[in-house]
Every structure is written in structure tokens, then in C-alpha cells.
Amino acid sequence: MDCLFCKILAGEIPAEVVYEDDQVLAFRDINPQAPFHCLIIPRKHIATLNDIADEDQALVGHMIQAAGTIARQQGFEQDGYRTVFNCNTHGGQTVYHIHLHLLGGKPMGWPPYQDTLKTPVA
């Protein structure tokens, strides 16, 4: 499979890992949008949120639970943080392997909207 995140999971591409367990891997985003910004990915390849099957519900819930664990480890769980899933082109998804963005370490405004669409990554 020619998926960037699958290659990271396979150890073919290096990443700065901040958390891992038997279901997910979390690593720092290469283009951080906050003092702390990581991506939490499932070890199972699921291309988009639209591809989540009934049997994946616990896995997706575990991704969210991992975000809370990482926020505690990083020390910003009480101040707050943002989690974001992007889906498809208009949602800003550039890597087609679901991933949960975890951003923290600063106050964040709303809305997080930009007119320029991001370019998909193979």
C-alpha cells in the first residue's frame, strides 16, 4: 500500500513518536499549528471517516481516548486542547488514512477556517 502513514507504521519513514499502544500510534505533526501538535493514527488502514465500519467504532473511540492520555502526559489537559478529524478534500484531509489531530499548549480561536484548500499527499 502506498500510504504515508502505513509506511510510518511499518518503520519505513521516521516519525517523532509521542505515544503508542497495540491499536494506535501518535507522532508529532511535521507542520505544527500549535506548540504541541500530534497525529493519532490507527494501526488499521482506514482511508476516510466515511470508510469507518461498525466494527471500527471501538478503535475510533480509542483514538479519542488516546488524545486525552497524551494531553495528560503533555500537561495541558486542564487548560484544554483541540481534536480534529479532517475528511476528504473540502475537509482538508491530505493523507488518506484517518488521523486525529491533537493540538494544545495555547488558547485557540474559532473558526479555524482558511480559503486555500490543502493539497492531498500520496
N, C-alpha and C positions, 0 to 999 in steps of 0.2 A: 504494500500500500504506500502511495506517495503522499503521506500526510506528515506535516512538520511535527505535530505533537506525538504521533506514533513513533517517529524517529527519536524524539526526546525520550519517550518511554523505553525505547529499545537501547538507549545509550549511544546512539549514533550521532547525536547532536548534543553538546553540553548545555546544561542549564544550571542556574543557581537555585538549588532545591531548598525550600524552607520547611516543607512538611511532606511526609509520605506515609501511606499505610497500604494495606492489601487492595484497596479499592480506588484510591486517588493519589495523584502526585501534584504538589504545588511548587511553583517556582516563580522567581521574580520576573516581571514583565520587562522586556528589553527597551520599552518606550514608556517609562513610568509616568503616570498622570497625578501622582500624589507621593508624599515622602515614602510611603510603603504601598507597593502595588504588585500583587502577585496574581497568577492564574492558577486556578484549581481545575485539574482535568481528570476525567475518569480514565482508568486503565482500559476500559472497554471503549472502542471507537464507536461514537455516535455522531453523525455529521452535524445535525442541527437540532434545535429544540423540537422541531416538527417530526423528528425521527425517534423521539423517545417512545418506547413501547411500555405497555403496562408493567412488564417485568423489570423495567428500569426505574420505577418510582423510588424504591429504597435507595438506589445508587445516587439519584439526583438529590434526594433528601440528605444523604451522607455528604455530598459536596457542600451543601449549605451548613451542615453541622461542622465540617472541617473548617469552614470560614470562621466560625465562632471560636474554634480551638486555636487557630492561627492568630486571630485578633487578641485572644488572651495571652498567647505566647509573646506577641509583639508589644503588649502593654497598652493597647488603645481600645479595649473592649468597652470600658466605661465611658470614654469620650465619644465613642461612636465610630462607625465606618460605613462604607457603601459596598454593596454587592451588585453586580450587573451581569446578566446574560445577554449577549447580542445574538440576533437570529437573522441570517441571510443578509443580502446586500443593503437594503434600506435600514436594517437594524445595526449595521456597522460590523457584521461578522466578516473577518478576513481569513481566519483559519477554520476550515470545516471539520472540526472536532469540537464538540461542545466544551465550553470552558466558562468558569465563573470568575469574574474579576473581583478581587478584594482590594479595596483602596482605603487607606487610613493614614492617620498622622497629621491631619489638618482639617479645618472646617471646610465643607463643600457646599457650594450654592446649587441652585436649581433654576432653570433646566440645564442639563448637560447636553445641549444641542449645538451642532455645527452644520453649516450649509454644505460643506465639502464632504462628499462620500469618501470612505476609505477604500483602498484597492485590495481585492482579495489576494491571499497568499497561498501558494500551492502547498 
